[in-house]
Amino acid sequence: MNAQCVLALIMGAVRAERFCDGALLDFFKSGCILKWLERLNSIE
C-alpha cells in the first residue's frame, strides 16, 4: 500500500465516525489505526 491509500483508509475511519458513534474508537481498539500509522512510518 502506498501512502495515499493508507491516508484514504484513515480518512474513511474518521468519516465512519460521522455515521456511527464509536466507530473510530473501534478502529483504535482493533489496532487498525496503529497498523496504518506504522505503515506510513515505514514508507517515509
Secondary structure, DSSP 8 states (H G I E B T S, - for coil): --HHHHHHHHHHHHHHHHHSTTHHHHHHHHTHHHHHHHHHHHH-
